[in-house]
């Protein structure tokens, strides 16, 4: 690394390599990954004074089911706000009498019961302090391989040039930001 880390955004990634039942049996909760994501983000809270966001990806859902879920916040305590939103469906299910230890039901019905978690803490260096500038950002597509989620700690220096190339390709990007430009550029070309 060429520079010391100063006040930049914080990023956390959790990839569960075993099924949720493993974590339920070993640690007493299928929310093991979520709990670790919370701890990682809380340890970096000084890097996210402007906002926070999390994404959950479910890798084994059948077509027709939503497999990516995201919450973002620019509230006063964004980490707490995001994880309150994450926990709301669990509390609602418990209140409705659902068995939140039935992992098949949990996986198919609760948004943040997944295998991959990405968290981002925003320390604003570009743009204003609105929800649109909080990562992770998404580029959705019907093709799984073209659906992208991105969280980063970067500023592009050639955004104008890349943005113009997207327009020349016939695209109409939804925002003029370095992140959206990067997502659209990567997502345009087939893998």
C-alpha positions as CSV (number, residue, x, y, z in Angstrom):
1,X,0.0,0.0,0.0
2,X,1.4,3.4,-1.0
3,X,-0.4,5.6,1.5
4,X,-1.4,5.4,5.2
5,X,-5.1,4.9,5.8
6,X,-6.5,8.1,7.2
7,X,-10.2,9.0,7.2
8,X,-11.6,6.8,4.5
9,X,-14.7,4.7,4.2
10,X,-14.9,1.4,6.1
11,X,-15.7,-1.9,4.3
12,X,-16.6,-5.3,5.8
13,X,-17.2,-8.6,3.9
14,X,-18.5,-11.9,5.3
15,X,-18.7,-15.0,3.2
16,X,-20.3,-18.0,4.9
17,X,-18.9,-21.2,3.4
18,X,-21.3,-23.6,5.2
19,X,-25.1,-23.8,5.3
20,X,-27.0,-21.7,7.9
21,X,-27.7,-25.0,9.8
22,X,-24.0,-25.3,10.6
23,X,-24.0,-21.9,12.3
24,X,-27.3,-22.6,14.1
25,X,-25.8,-25.8,15.5
26,X,-22.4,-24.5,16.4
27,X,-23.1,-21.0,17.5
28,X,-26.8,-21.2,18.4
29,X,-28.0,-18.8,15.7
30,X,-28.4,-18.7,12.0
31,X,-27.6,-15.0,12.3
32,X,-23.8,-15.7,12.9
33,X,-22.8,-13.9,9.7
34,X,-25.0,-10.9,10.4
35,X,-23.6,-10.6,13.9
36,X,-20.0,-10.7,12.6
37,X,-20.8,-8.1,10.0
38,X,-22.3,-5.8,12.7
39,X,-19.1,-6.2,14.9
40,X,-16.8,-5.5,12.0
41,X,-18.8,-2.4,11.1
42,X,-19.1,-1.2,14.7
43,X,-15.3,-1.5,15.1
44,X,-14.9,0.9,12.1
45,X,-17.7,3.3,13.1
46,X,-15.4,6.3,13.0
47,X,-15.0,5.7,9.3
48,X,-18.8,6.0,8.7
49,X,-20.0,9.2,10.1
50,X,-22.0,10.1,7.0
51,X,-23.8,6.8,6.4
52,X,-23.9,3.1,6.4
53,X,-25.2,0.3,4.2
54,X,-25.4,-3.5,4.1
55,X,-26.2,-6.1,1.4
56,X,-27.1,-9.7,1.8
57,X,-26.8,-12.2,-1.1
58,X,-28.5,-15.6,-1.1
59,X,-26.7,-17.9,-3.4
60,X,-29.1,-20.9,-3.6
61,X,-32.6,-19.5,-4.1
62,X,-34.8,-20.7,-7.0
63,X,-35.6,-18.3,-9.8
64,X,-38.4,-15.9,-9.0
65,X,-37.2,-15.2,-5.5
66,X,-35.4,-12.0,-4.5
67,X,-31.8,-13.0,-3.7
68,X,-30.2,-9.6,-3.0
69,X,-31.4,-7.3,-0.2
70,X,-30.0,-3.9,0.8
71,X,-30.5,-1.3,3.5
72,X,-28.8,2.0,3.7
73,X,-29.0,4.9,6.1
74,X,-27.8,8.5,6.6
75,X,-29.4,8.9,10.0
76,X,-27.5,10.1,13.1
77,X,-26.5,6.6,14.0
78,X,-26.4,4.9,10.6
79,X,-25.1,1.5,11.8
80,X,-27.8,1.1,14.4
81,X,-30.4,2.3,12.0
82,X,-29.4,-0.2,9.3
83,X,-29.3,-3.1,11.7
84,X,-32.6,-2.1,13.2
85,X,-34.0,-2.4,9.6
86,X,-32.3,-5.7,9.1
87,X,-33.8,-7.1,12.4
88,X,-37.3,-5.8,11.7
89,X,-38.5,-8.7,9.5
90,X,-37.2,-11.2,12.1
91,X,-39.1,-9.4,14.9
92,X,-42.2,-9.3,12.7
93,X,-42.0,-13.0,12.0
94,X,-41.6,-13.9,15.6
95,X,-44.6,-11.7,16.5
96,X,-46.6,-13.5,13.8
97,X,-45.7,-16.8,15.4
98,X,-43.3,-18.0,12.7
99,X,-40.7,-20.5,13.8
100,X,-37.4,-18.6,13.1
101,X,-35.5,-21.8,13.8
102,X,-37.0,-23.4,10.7
103,X,-34.0,-22.6,8.5
104,X,-35.8,-23.5,5.2
105,X,-38.5,-21.0,6.0
106,X,-36.0,-18.5,7.3
107,X,-33.8,-18.7,4.2
108,X,-36.7,-18.3,1.8
109,X,-38.6,-15.6,3.7
110,X,-36.3,-13.4,5.7
111,X,-34.3,-10.9,3.7
112,X,-30.9,-11.1,5.5
113,X,-30.6,-14.9,5.9
114,X,-27.9,-15.3,3.3
115,X,-24.4,-16.5,2.6
116,X,-22.7,-13.3,1.7
117,X,-22.8,-10.0,3.5
118,X,-21.2,-6.7,2.5
119,X,-21.1,-3.6,4.7
120,X,-20.0,-0.1,4.0
121,X,-19.4,2.9,6.2
122,X,-19.4,6.2,4.3
123,X,-16.9,8.9,5.0
124,X,-18.0,11.4,2.4
125,X,-15.4,12.7,-0.1
126,X,-17.6,13.3,-3.1
127,X,-21.2,14.5,-3.4
128,X,-23.6,15.5,-0.7
129,X,-24.8,13.6,2.3
130,X,-27.8,11.8,0.7
131,X,-28.9,8.2,0.6
132,X,-27.9,8.1,-3.1
133,X,-24.2,8.4,-2.2
134,X,-24.2,5.7,0.4
135,X,-22.8,2.3,-0.6
136,X,-23.3,-0.5,-1.4
137,X,-24.8,0.5,-4.8
138,X,-26.5,-1.9,-7.1
139,X,-26.9,-2.5,-10.7
140,X,-29.8,-4.9,-11.2
141,X,-30.3,-7.2,-14.2
142,X,-32.3,-10.3,-14.9
143,X,-29.1,-12.1,-15.5
144,X,-27.4,-13.0,-12.2
145,X,-23.9,-12.6,-13.8
146,X,-24.8,-9.0,-14.7
147,X,-26.3,-8.0,-11.4
148,X,-23.6,-6.1,-9.5
149,X,-23.2,-4.8,-6.0
150,X,-20.3,-2.4,-5.3
151,X,-18.9,-0.8,-2.1
152,X,-15.7,1.1,-2.4
153,X,-13.3,3.6,-1.1
154,X,-12.3,5.4,-4.2
155,X,-12.7,8.5,-6.4
156,X,-12.3,8.1,-10.1
157,X,-10.3,10.8,-11.8
158,X,-11.7,10.1,-15.3
159,X,-15.4,10.0,-14.5
160,X,-16.2,12.6,-17.3
161,X,-14.5,10.4,-20.0
162,X,-16.0,7.1,-18.8
163,X,-19.5,8.7,-18.5
164,X,-19.3,10.0,-22.0
165,X,-18.2,6.6,-23.3
166,X,-21.3,5.1,-21.7
167,X,-23.5,7.7,-23.4
168,X,-21.7,6.9,-26.7
169,X,-22.6,3.2,-26.2
170,X,-26.3,4.3,-26.0
171,X,-26.7,4.1,-22.2
172,X,-28.5,6.6,-20.1
173,X,-26.9,6.2,-16.6
174,X,-29.2,7.1,-13.8
175,X,-26.7,9.2,-11.9
176,X,-23.5,11.1,-12.7
177,X,-21.3,9.6,-10.0
178,X,-18.0,7.7,-10.1
179,X,-19.7,4.6,-8.6
180,X,-22.6,4.4,-11.0
181,X,-20.2,5.0,-13.9
182,X,-18.0,2.1,-12.7
183,X,-21.0,-0.2,-12.2
184,X,-22.4,0.6,-15.7
185,X,-19.1,0.2,-17.4
186,X,-18.4,-3.2,-15.8
187,X,-22.0,-4.4,-16.2
188,X,-22.3,-3.4,-19.8
189,X,-19.8,-6.0,-21.1
190,X,-20.7,-9.7,-21.0
191,X,-18.6,-12.0,-18.9
